[in-house]
Amino acid sequence: MEELSRFDVAEYNGVFMVVIESDLLPSDPAVVVVPLLSNYPAVKYLNPVLVHERKRLVLATRLIAAVRRSNLQRAGNIKNQSELITRAIAVLMSGV
């Protein structure tokens, strides 16, 4: 099982995803992620534009999912953009 932490970027079938699950939760075969897509509408606060490996990618917040850790390969970390990610999840959950 790949070691992944919150705000790590992982790759699954050529798609980058950011891990949003807390590191305080007990280990599980699956982890909650949000895709990072180049061709997705950027909606202020809900879908912020993030930078990974010098690429501008949109956090596709509504496509939140759980993926088996064994299917993911770690590809970096974007903890420096955690405020944008956390706000997007809050907007998804609360609507504001």
HUMO-V891886 format. One record per pair of residues at least 6 apart in sequence whose C-alpha atoms are under 6 Angstrom apart, sorted by sequence separation. I is the first residue (numbers start at 0). J is the second residue. D is the distance in Angstrom with one decimal. If there is no record, write none. Layout:
I;J;D  I;J;D
This chain:
9;15;5.6  49;55;5.7  9;16;5.2  49;56;5.3  8;16;5.5  48;56;5.5  8;17;4.5  48;57;4.4  7;17;5.7  47;57;5.8  6;17;5.7  7;18;5.5  20;31;5.4  46;57;6.0  47;58;5.7  6;18;5.1  19;31;6.0  46;58;5.0  5;18;5.1  6;19;5.9  19;32;5.5  46;59;5.8  5;19;5.3  18;32;4.4  5;20;5.7  17;32;5.3  5;21;5.9  16;32;5.9  17;33;5.4  16;33;5.3  16;34;4.1  15;34;6.0  16;35;5.3  37;56;4.7  15;35;5.4  36;56;5.2  37;57;5.9  35;56;5.5  36;57;5.1  35;57;5.3  35;58;4.8  35;59;6.0  34;59;5.5  33;60;5.8  33;63;4.6  32;63;5.8  32;64;5.6  31;64;5.6  31;65;4.3  30;65;5.2  29;65;5.9  30;66;5.5  29;66;5.2  29;67;4.1  28;67;5.6  29;68;5.3  28;68;5.8  45;87;4.5  44;87;5.4  45;90;5.9  11;71;5.2  10;71;5.6  9;71;5.7  10;72;5.2  9;72;5.2  9;73;4.3  9;74;5.0  8;74;5.3  1;68;6.0  8;75;5.0  0;68;5.9  7;75;5.8  8;76;5.2  0;69;5.0  7;76;4.1  6;76;5.8  6;77;5.6  6;78;5.2
